[in-house]
Amino acid sequence: MNEVVTLAHGNGGRFMRELIRDVFLRHLDNANLDISADAASLPPASGTMVFTTDGFIVDPLEFPGGDIGLLAVHGVVNDLAVMGATPRWLSLSCFIEEGFEIARLERIAISLGRAARDCNVAVVTGDTKVVPRGHGGGLYMAMSGIGWRDPEIMLGMANIRAGDCILVNGTLGDHGTAIILARNEFGLHSDLHSDCASVLPFAAAATQIPGLRFMRDPTRGGIATVANEISLETGLRVVLDEARLPLSEAVRGVCEMLGYDPHYLASEGRVIAVIDPAYAESLLAVWRSIPGGDQAAMIGRIETGRPLVVLSTRLGGERLLDELEDDPLPRIC
């Protein structure tokens, strides 16, 4: 096999077949993946089918704590998990730039396959395209996923009521900060790793607690964006408590030095939950008992009033967290 991807790897011929067989099939192989077929035949399952899709563009492609393959699996698994679903099957499309190192592509495929197995999901179909040199960012991925949900689980912003509590399962902004540091644009160094991970254990546990209203993973735009979406959709006021927001020292330090607002930084292994206040402490205790959940916190509440997001500061004041309109942060995806 060539050392780099060439346009011939995308022409539908021998090189393309060998690339799919030796890189992707080798590490993603499962009973439902048949590269000789144009679609996957899946076994029947019970419950409500939940379907999602997402695109993945990140620079650098490999970063402390993960890579684009890990990000793609966890991104789709998490989107299904916060809907109360159990993820089952994935579809993967790869857009590879001519000249991309095949050894690097295989590292990412290995990571992707390992993440899928850890999440108990399978890539069952997909597609590969090669774009000319200079027409891509090395490697882009598009991933779709299907999961099944108990029909009795009904989550959504329409369920949210004034008085509800807001919880998060861990520190915020780790992924966004790790990507900023990995680019080496500011001469800053840290041992911070991305929080890229599956939130399925936390989401599944939350669905067993009465009074759960809504869940969302705070990816692009961070906790501030999720809070603004809640406020705009419900017409209620969202209050976040700065003193309770779990931020690592590395995230705080980078934001202070570079002037970024950590409330808008992405997380890739976190889940935000809105729950009836009568059950908030129960959910918090459950999350803290799950490996990786020791930093889970109750970070805010829903109130009546004008629909906006307010940060209650450590000094006793308040400031607004507006909805993003421009692009004040480095693009990370």
N, C-alpha and C positions, 0 to 999 in steps of 0.2 A: 504494500500500500504506500502511496505517496506520503511525504512528511507534512504536506499542507493540503488544504482543500483547494481543488481547482474547479473551473467551470464544468469540467467533465463529470464531476461528482453530482451535478444537478441535471444531467441530460436524460435521466431515466434508463441509462444503460448499465454496463458492468460495473463501472466505478461507483455509481450511485448504489447499486445493489450491495457491493462490498462494504461501502461506508455504513449503510444501514445495518447490515449483518454483523460486521466486526466491531462497530462502536455502539450503536444503539441497542440492537437486539441482544447482543452479548450481555449487556448490563440491565436491560429492562425485561428480559424474557419472562413470560408467564403464560398460563393456559389459554388466555383469551387474546393474546397478541399473535396475529398471523400476518406476516409481511406479504404473503401472496394474495391477501384479500384487500379490497378497497374500504372495508368497514368491519367493525367488530360485532360479533354476535354475543350478546350478553345473557346470562341466566336471569330468570324472573326473580323479582324481589317484591316484598310487601311494604306498604306504607306510602307516603307522599313523596314523589320524586322531586328532588331539588337539583337544579342545574345552574352552573355558573361558568364564566369565562374571563380570562384576564391576559394581559400582555406584559412582558418583562423585558425591560431595557435598563441596564445598570452599568455604571462605570466607576471602578473597575469591575470586570466580570468575576474575579475572584477577590475576596476581601476577608479580613479577620472575622471568623465565625461563619463563613459560608461562601456561596458562589451563586451564579444565576440559576443553576439547576436546583439547588436547595431552595432558593427563593421561589422558583416556579411551583414546585410541589407544595411547599408550605403556604404560599399565597392562595392557591386554589383550595387546598384542604381547609384552611382557616376560614375562607369565605363560606364554605359549606357548613363548617362546624358552628359558626356564630348564628347560623339559621336554625340550629338545633338538629342538623342532619348528621348522619354517619357517612363519611365519604367512602366511595367504592371504586369508581373507575375514572381514569384520566385520559385525555386526548392531548397529544403534544405535537406542535408544529415548530420547526427550527428553521430560521433564516440565517444562513451562514455566509460570511463574506469570503470571497476568493482570497486565498493566502492564509487563512486561519490554520493554526497548527493543529494537526490531528491528535497529537499527544495531549494538548490542552483540551480539545473537544472530548477526548476519552476521560480525562479527569472529571470534567463536568458531568458526563454521562454516568460515571461511577457514583458521584455524589447524588445525582438525581435518582438513580436506582436505589441507593441505600435509603434515601429519604422516603421514597415511596414504600419500601418494605417496612420501614419503621412506623409509617402511618397506616399500614395495612391497606394500602390502595395499590392499584395496578394501572400502568399505562397500557391501554388496550388497542390504541390506534394512533396514527399520526401522519406527519408529512415532513419532507425535507426539501428546502429550496436553497440554491446557491446564487448569491447576487454578485455582480462584478466588483472587483476591487475599488474601494472608494465610494461605494454605494450603500454601505452599511456600517454598523458600529462593531464589527467583529462577529457578534452573535446576538440575535434577538430570539425570544421564545414566546409562543402563544400557547396557553394551556386552558383546557376546558375540563370540567369535572361534573360528575353525577353522584349524588348521594341519596339516601332515603331517610325520611323523618317520620316519627310517630305522628299520625294525624292529629293527636290531641295536643301536640306542642304548637302553639300559635304565638310567635314572637313578632314584634313590630313596634314602630314608633307610635302607632295609634293606641297602643296599650298604656303608654306612659301617662302618669298622673302627677299632679302637684304633690309634693311630699316625698316622692320616690328618692332613693339613694343611688349614687353612682359609684361603682367600684372598678378597680383595675387589678389585674393579677400580677403586676410586677413593675419594674422601673420603666420609665418612658424615655423615648428619644434615642435609645442605644443604637439602633440601626442607622438612623440618619447621621448621627455623630461618627460612627465607625466608618461610614462611607466617605464622609468629609475628610477624615484623617487619612484614610487609605489612599487618597489622591495626592497626598504630599504637596499640596499647593500652598500651605501656610507654614511649613517647617515645624509643625507640631507632632508630637509622638505620644502614644499612650498604649497601654495593654488592653484597652476597651475592645470588646468583640461585639459584633452584631447580635441582636436578640433573635435572629431568624430561627424560628422553631414552630412546631405544631402547637396550636392552642386547644386541640381536640380534648385532652384530658380535663382542662378547665371548663370548656364549653359543655361537655357531657355531664360533668358534675353539677354545673349550674342548672341544667334542665331538670335535675332531680329536686331542686329547691322550690317550694311554692312561692308564688309572687314574682317570679322572674318575668320582666316585661319585654326586654330588648337586649341584644348583644351586637357588638360591632368590633372589628379589629382596627385600631387607629394607625393605618398605614400612611399613605401620602397625605400630608396636611396635619398629621398628629391628632392629639387629644382636642385641640382647639377646633379643628375642622369637624370632628365627630360631634362636639358640643354644639357648634353652630347649626349643624344639620338637624339635631334634635330640637333646638329652639325654634328654627324656622318651620319645621314640620308640625310641631305640637302647639306653637303659639305661646309657649311657656318660657320662663326665665331659667337659665342654667347657671348655677353658682359653683365654681370650683374653688377649693380651699388650697391656696399655695403651700401652706405648711404641711399639708398631707400628701401632696403630689410626690410620688417616689421618683427622684432623679439621682443618678449616680454622680459622684464627685467629678468624674471625667466629663460627663455631659454638662454639668454646671460650669466647669472650668473652661471648656471650649466655647460655650455660649457667651460667657463673660468676656473672654479675650477677643472673640470675633464679632460680637454684637448680634448674635442670633437669639431668637426667642425659642426656648426648648419646647414650648407648648405646641409648636407647629412642626416639630421634627418627627419623622416617621419611626414607628416601631413595627417589627415583623413577627413578633412572637407574643403579642399582648392582646388581651380581650377586655373591652369595656362592657360592663353590665349595668343595666338600670333595673332596680328591684324594689318591691314594696318594702318600706322601712321596717316592717315587723319581721322580715326575714333577712335583712341585710347582714346582721352579725353572724347568722348561720352560714351564709354564703362565704363571708370573709374567713371564717374558721375553716371551712372545707377547702377553700383555695390555698390557705396557708399550710394545710396538711399535705398538699400535692407537691412532689419534687419540683423545685423551681418557683414555687409560689410563696416563699417566705417574705417577699417584699409586697405582697398583695395589700391593698389599702382601700379605705373608703375615702373618696376624693372630692365628693360634691353632692349636690342635691338639686331637685327640681322644685321651682317655686312658681307661684302665680305672679303675674306682672308682665311688663312689656317684653316681647320675645328678643332676648339678647343674651350674650354670654359674659358673665362677670367673674373676674378673678379676685377673690378675697385675699389680700396680701398679708404677709407676715407682720407688717407695720400697722395693720388694722384698717387700711384703706381699701379701695376697690379700683380696678381698672378693667376696661372692656377688652375682650379678645374678639376682634372683628373677624368676619369671614375673609379669607384670602381673596384678593382681586388681582394684584400683580404677582411677581415671582421673587420674593425677597430672599429666598434660600437657594443654595446650589441645587440644581436638579439632580436627583439621585436615581430616578427611575422614569 
